[in-house]
């Protein structure tokens, strides 16, 4: 008796499709693919007829509770946006709002085919609770700013978060340390973070080289790029997920490759905040691991990873005047298996036996999927996030036929309205 | 007794929302907005509760029947793509395929909130028939290539198309002449087009300055940019919709402004074919009219205008390192009223009395629309094309609750399969 079988489904394996097969799932992992005439006894069966099964997308960088600030303030200069809108709003954040903001983000991610996310924000105990309850997979980092009054407290909370949640439920939750960025974390604070990381065996999740201004300021202060400086401070020896890396030099990329720095590329957020376009094909050519992220919904403004996959495929073609810069297959891998590697999962993001059963079924009946010449091209260039119909994480169904099974949507909608009133007060 | 009333609907007017009102529609036009307690007798009533009414989007440049070649060939060098894939496939095109390809594209456009399109392709009689039957609004151009064996025939067919369809049904259909591009239309052919345009009083729809290579070649041959050269040939005196304009100089833009050349900006296609990013904020600063287009679905790969609106808002921010480059409101106007102006409709693209009743109702209940701080930001930055639920063109409902009322979807799906078999043979 296995846990779950998905029958009569088309399965995307690498760049090929296995048509009309059955996926056998047990104990959180894919066990086997068998003919529909040969399925084992199972506690649960999902009919996948007319569906394309793919790995769930991996959102490698977000501040998920910021969904509550979606469309709250847009089209402003960065400092205006932060000082007049986002920071005053965030000052109202509390446990309750962070919890429901996380629920909103997770609901959105399930609805658009994402099964794993990497988060950096505050009130991370609440985010962890929402992750446990909803069943999504997550890598959590308590954001730490050395310049903030909460600098020391953030170190304590990060340690607690790590001890309480790292490795929870077969790796459903992992914890990294989240020093926010070079411009908010002075060198002596980074040293404390490195010491804590060494003590715990914890990896790092940090914003790096997001804007031109940041890079110029760090060079002015240290004579080095942010990447070179963080490397000298020993940060990369812990293992590091670096968000953005828009403005990195060739030498930076050599360091990143040597120290196995993994990148969270956030194309939409980098466009919306006018940061620029990260040199992703150049990073891939050097063998650097790159995943994709949505960033927070205040700078995106949704948690739709399919848009990031499409942008990753599109932007670099035009930037390099090279229509082969990032082909559809590569873009899809950035959004799935490469994202999993960026989060240090080596058994995630591919639909093969012995891999984690994080699976999305896409309804391929939409007219925008027709004709069916090439389903990978369809996913990357033509599909709509709303085509995601059924979602399984760690072998458990969390959404079936668009119904969220682990989230009380009515309660969530009520809490969103309460939050809106608070932020608009 | 009026033709149609949409009740209890939120209406986007400019950058404000009128909540819970009723739209009165008669004889193809918006007549009035009245309280729900005060609606006149009407032949038909649509309940708009929970919906946001917006102008339908205007797709200013496409080759709509190419939907049948969606995902047929991608990620190739342009000439490879054309010579090994697209041209051999197009050689199989016939009346029947063009008709069903058009139906597919129109169905997709309705499903994603587009009510008007401007097309340049072959077998345009068939496209016109599909337009008449489905009720969409369209500006049609028979593509003409002076270097092709069909060059003379194309002039004859263009004239027939104009005489048969221009001005059909209160401007549901308009016809422009469609000389394909400078690199397919030698000067003597452009002269013939200009003569025909003068004879008919017809405007021009042409690909201009799409790629660096095209511009370089025209400069090499004539000493002038494509824009300057076409201006000297008298093409712009007829009134011109210029598709792409990715590689235009400051002097080009001065000519475009002086001659009222309107631009069809196709951000996604320009990315996918590695053409580049058109200088749209610069054009807008000069007072040039710019609309948005999807281009054909072989280079997009869908007919989803909401993606183009979002890209228009996003791309230029990053290119210019200016988060205010194209704000949400401007992007939305590019996709609607500015697109209408680009197609020379002066009573389209705005929900006000005396404007054409081309209206889309968006379901705003999706979690990605919450909280509701700003519905324009929601549309541009967060909404999903699949949120379009009900569509009215010229005062007639063509889609209700996602059901296509003027298209036989089952028959269409059958014909798409037939077409796929032909193109794969």
Interface residues (C-beta under 8 A of the other chain):
Chain A: X68 X70 X71 X72 X74 X75 X76 X77 X78 X81 X104 X107 X108 X111 X112 X212 X268 X270 X271 X272 X273 X274 X275 X276 X277 X297 X300 X301 X302 X303 X304 X307 X310 X313 X314 X315 X317 X318 X320 X321 X322 X323 X324 X325 X327 X328 X366 X367 X368 X370 X371 X372 X373 X374 X377 X378 X381 X382 X384 X385 X386 X409 X412 X413 X416 X417 X419 X420 X423 X424
Chain B: X68 X70 X71 X72 X74 X75 X76 X77 X78 X81 X104 X107 X108 X111 X112 X212 X268 X270 X271 X272 X273 X274 X275 X276 X277 X297 X300 X301 X302 X303 X304 X307 X310 X313 X314 X315 X317 X318 X320 X321 X322 X323 X324 X325 X327 X328 X366 X367 X368 X370 X371 X372 X373 X374 X377 X378 X381 X382 X384 X385 X386 X409 X412 X413 X416 X417 X419 X420 X423 X424
